Amino acid sequence: MREEIEKALETIRPALQADGGDIELVDVGEDGIVQVKLTGACGGCPMSQMTLKMGVEKTLKKIVPEVKNVITV
C-alpha cells in the first residue's frame, strides 16, 4: 500500500509545489492511517488543514481505497 500512496502523492505534489510547498510521506499504518508532513509554504499555511483533508486525503482515498485517514505529524 505504501508504494501506491507514494504514487498518488506524486499526482498531488505539483499543485503543492506551485504554491511553494511540498509533502512527505512519514508512515502508513496497518489501520489505514497515513501520516504525512507538509513542508515549505504548506507547513505554516493557515489553509493547510483544508488542503490536507479536501485535497490530499480525498485524492488518496480515491486512488488507494484502503486509506482511512490522513494526518500531519
C-alpha positions, 0 to 999 in steps of 0.5 A, a space after each residue: 500500500 505504501 508504494 501506491 500512496 507514494 504514487 498518488 502523492 506524486 499526482 498531488 505534489 505539483 499543485 503543492 509545489 506551485 504554491 511553494 510547498 511540498 509533502 512527505 510521506 512519514 508512515 502508513 499504518 496497518 489501520 489505514 492511517 497515513 501520516 504525512 508532513 507538509 513542508 515549505 509554504 504548506 507547513 505554516 499555511 493557515 489553509 493547510 488543514 483544508 488542503 490536507 483533508 479536501 485535497 490530499 486525503 480525498 485524492 488518496 482515498 480515491 486512488 488507494 481505497 484502503 486509506 482511512 485517514 490522513 494526518 500531519 505529524 
